[in-house]
Amino acid sequence: MAGNSFGTLFRLTTFGESHGEALGGIIDGCPPNILLDFEAIQHELNRRRPGQSAIVTQRKEGDKVRFLSGILDGKTTGTPIGFIIENENQHSADYAHIAEVYRPSHADYVYQQKYGIRDVRGGGRSSARETVSRVVAGAIAKQVLKGIQINAYVSSVGELSLTQPYTNLDLAIAETNAVRCPDPILAEQMEAYIKAIRKEGDTVGGVVSCVVKGVPVGWGEPVFDKLHAQLGKAMLSINAVKGFEYGSGFAGTTMRGSQHNDLFNPDGTTQTNYSGGIQGGISNGMDIYFRVAFKPVATLMQSQPALDSRGNIVEIQGKGRHDPCVVPRAVPIVEAMTAMVLLDFHLLNKAVKANGNL
């Protein structure tokens, strides 16, 4: 199966299935002599892991990472970093009822048609559990990116949405509640709403916003490898993502150019930031900010029509442990993918400058 690697110079290849023995990855291109904070890496995994609150799947996984190569005495060696996260709490029997049935809006049908075989257990490779490997790589990338702050948070759940801009929010508050919303009052409303949706056997989507501070001018490549294009690719590769917009996004289409242009200050900064910190596909030194739309989880704990392998429409109802809303657990995944993209461009930018000095 192709499509299991991400990045150019800093490159992650992942492997494993939701209900297999383990998931893991190989990181190529990590600079040597980086003293790793393993507790910080585990902290990122704990932010993503299941069972962390009453509003996420209750699958119990420790998500403990074990490094196999590329690290000596706590420092990266510059060689491939291999790691695994063992699965500990598989309930594969929960999926026996879909062995011959394709769940609506899942990857079941397309995997079967493409490969002639599929892993029924939790969706196999198409499961969001695959993202655990991304979080490991992103946690390492964060530690290489000195002085850059990446903060993602939940900005909407269903029709409940933040109205104030990120500049008026204390983003640290997001990590103090189960929903990861930086508005405590709205967070309580979101949590109650998700719990009510769960009781109905239904699911709901939402939006994760991300703000990046400290990126210098010049990261990003022209034409096909624009910084925002790679961020978009990274976000759209995450399970359940249906949309990506940066800067003014779609709202900018309602403005005139005289309103939308970011006028310069004498030091090269801009008075406004409708560009979202990126111009011509290259970072301009201002805050980078974007939004990622997540659809409602496809597995419902209520009956709905589905297609079986013989072409019949049958009734199906979800079983097992599933998230009623993915956005709280998606926050660290968004940050991880952002960190990988930024480190890749940082290394590319260093290579371009080095070649220019030869």
N, C-alpha and C positions, 0 to 999 in steps of 0.2 A: 504494500500500500504506500503510495507516494504521499507527499504533503505532511510529513511528520516533523519537519525541521523549520525553524524560524530564525531569521537574522542573517547577516552577511559576515562581519568579522566576529562579533559576539553572537554565537549561534547555539541554539538549543534544539536537540532532537529528543523527542519523548517516546516512551513505549508503555505498554500495559493496558489492562482493561479494568472496568469497574469492579468486577467480581473475580479477577484473576489472582494470582499469587501476590503480585506487587505491581506498582507503577514506578516509573523512574525516568531518568534522562541522562544525556551526555551533553555537557557544556563545552564547546570549543571556543577558543579565543579570549578566555578570561586572562587579563594581565597577571604576570607573576608577582610574588611578594606582597600580595594583599592579605593582611592579617584579618581573618574572618571572625566575626562575632556569631558563634553558633546559636547562642540564646536568641539573638535577634532574628536569625533565620527561622528558628522554631516558633518564635512569636508570630511571624507572618503566617506560618502554617496553621497556628492555632486560631488566627482570625478567619481563616477560610474553612476550617474543618467542620464536619457535621456535628450535630448534637450540642452546639454551644448555647442554644437558647430555646425557648418554647415555640419560636416562630420559624424554625428551620427543621429539616429532616432530623429524625432522632436516631439515625444510624450512628453507632458509637465507634469512632475511629480515632486512635491516638495520633495518627499522621506523623509519626516519628521518622525523620529522615536519617538515612545511614549513608555516609559518603564512602565510596569505594576507591577513588583514585583522584589524582590531581591536587592533593593537599598534603603538605608535610609540616609537622610541628605547628599546625594551625594556619599556615600560610599557603596561598595558591602557588603552584609551581609553574604555571604557564602551559601545562599539559592538560589533556581532556579531564574534566571533572565528572566522574560517574557517581550516580547516587540512586537509591531506591527508597520507596515508602511502601512498606508491606501492608496489604489489606488484612484486617483482623476481624471484621464483623459482617461478612457476606451472608445474605439471606437469599441465595439463588433460587430457592423454591418459590419465592414470591413472584417469579416471572414465568413459571411453568404454564400459566393460563394463556400466555401470548406466544407460545412456541409456533402456532400456526395462524396467528392474527397480527395484523399490522396496526399499531396504535396511531390514531389521528395526530398529525403534526409532529410525529417523531421521525427518526431516521430509519426506522424498521424497514419500510417498503423500499426505499432507495438503496439501502445497503444490500438487501436481498437481490434486487434487480441488477445492481452493479457488479457484485462479487459472486452471486449465486450461493452465498452463505452469510450468516450473521450470528453474532453472539447475543443470544436472547437475554442473558443475565445482566440486567441493569443497563442494557444498551451497549455493553462492551466498550469499544473504542469511542463510540459517539457520546458516551456519558460525560457529564460535566466533572466527574471525578478525575478525568484526565488533567484538569487544570491544576491539580496539586503539584505537578512537576513544574509548571510555569511559575508557581509561587516561589519555589526553591530558587530557580534561576533569577527571578526578579529580585528576590531578597539579596542575592549576591551582587547583582547589578547595582542595587541601591547603595551597597557599601563601597563600590568603586566610584560612584558618582558623588564625590565629596562636594558639599555646599549646595546641593540641589535638593529641594523639598518637593515631594510628590504627595499630595493629599487628595484622595477620592472620598466621596460621601454620597449618601442617598439623598437625592433632591426631590424625588416624587415616588409615590406608591399609588397606583390607580389614579384617581382624580385628586388626591391629596398632594399638594406641591408647594415647595418653597417659592416665595415671591420676591424676596430680597436678593440682590446680587451677592456673589461670594465675598466681595470686598467688605461687606457688612456683617459677615459671619465669623464666629470663632470656630474654625474647622476642627479644633481639638475636641470639641464637645461631641463630635460624631462618634468617638470611641467610648463614650460613657453610657451608651444605650444600645439595646439589642438591634435596633433598626439601622444604626449608624447614620443618623440624621443630625446635623449640627444645630437644629432648633428643638430644644427639649420638649416644648409643648406639642409641636407637630409630631415629634417622634412618638409620644404617647398615643396620639391619635392614629398614627400609622400602625403601631403595634396592635392596638385594639382592632383596627380594620383587618389586618392580616389574620388575627385569631378568629374573627367572625367569618372571614372567607374560608378559612380552614374547616371550621365547623360545618359549613355548607358542602364540604367536599370539593370546593372549587379552588381556583388559583388566581393570582393577579400579577401584573407586570409593574414596571417602574423604570426610573432613570437614575443612573449613577453619573454624577458630575466629577470632574477631576481638575485640579489646579496644580500647576508646576511652577515653582519659583526658583530663580537662580540659573537658568539656562543662558549661557552667553550668546552673543551675536555670532551667527555663522554656522549653526548646526543644521544640516539638511543638504540635499543634493538637487541639482536642477532637473526639470522635466519629469522623469518617471519616478524618481526617488525623493520626491518632496517630503519634508518632515510630516506634514499633516496627512499625506497619502499613506505613509507607513504607519502612522498612529491609527488611521482608519482601518487599514488592513489588520493591524494587531487587535483592535477592539472587535471587528467583525468576525474574527476567528474564534471569539469566545462563545460558548454555547448560549443559545437563547437571545443573542444580540440581533436586533432588527434595524438599528439605525445609529449613525454617528454624525455629529456636527461639532464644529469648532468655531471659536470666536462668536460673531453675531449669528452664525448659522442661518437657518431658514428665516429667522426674524429680520435679518438684514435685507431680505428681498423686498420688504415694505418701506425701506428707507431710500432717500435720495443720496446721490454721491456726495453732495455738499454736507450732508449729515453724517455719512458713514466714514468718510476719510479720516484717518488718524493723523492729526497735524503734529509736526515735530516740535520738540523743545530743543534749545541750543545744544544740549548734550547728547542728542540722538534718540532719547526716549520720546514717547508720544503722549499727547494730552489725553487721548482716549485709547481704547484697546479693542476696537471692533475686530481687528485682525486676529485676535486671539494669540498674540505673541509670535505669529508666523506670517512672513510676507515673501512672496515668490518661492514658497516652499522652504524657506530658510528662517531660522529663529532670529528675532530682532531684539532680544534682550528683555522684552516685556513678559509678563506672566502668560504662560500657555494655559488655556482652559478649553475644555470640551465636555460634551455630554454623550452618554451612551444609553441607548434605549433597549430595554430587555422585555421580551414578550412574557405573557403568563406561562407558567410551566404547563406542558402539554398533558401530563398525567393527572387525571381527575379522579377523586374518590367518589365518583357518581357515574351512573350508567350513561354510555353514549355509543352511537353506531360506529363500527369499525369494519375493515375489509379483512377477510381471511385468505389463506393461500389458494383456495379453490374459487375465488371470485365472488364469494357470498358476503353480503352485508349482515354482520352479526352484532349483538350487544356485548359491550365490554365495560368492565369497571376496574379501575386501578387498585392494586394491592401493594402492601409494603410501606416503605418509608420515603416520603418525597417532600420537597420544599413547597409550601404554598406560595412563596414569593422568593425569587432567587437574589434579589438585589442586595440584601444585607451581606450575604456571603460573597457576592461578586466584587465588593469594594476592594479587597486585597488583590484580587485577580486583575482588575483594571490597573491598579498601581504597579503590579508586577510586569504586565505587558508594556506599560509606559516606560518603566525603568529599562527594560531590555531594548526598546527602540532608541531611547536616548543614549544609552551606553554604546550601542552600535554606531550611531551618528557621531558620538564623541571620538571613538576610535577611528572612524573614517575621516573625520576632520583633522585629526592628528596626522594621519597618513598623507593627506593632501598637502598639509603644511610642510611635512618632512620632505616630500618629493620636490616641493617648490624651493627648498633650501639647498638641494643637491647641486 
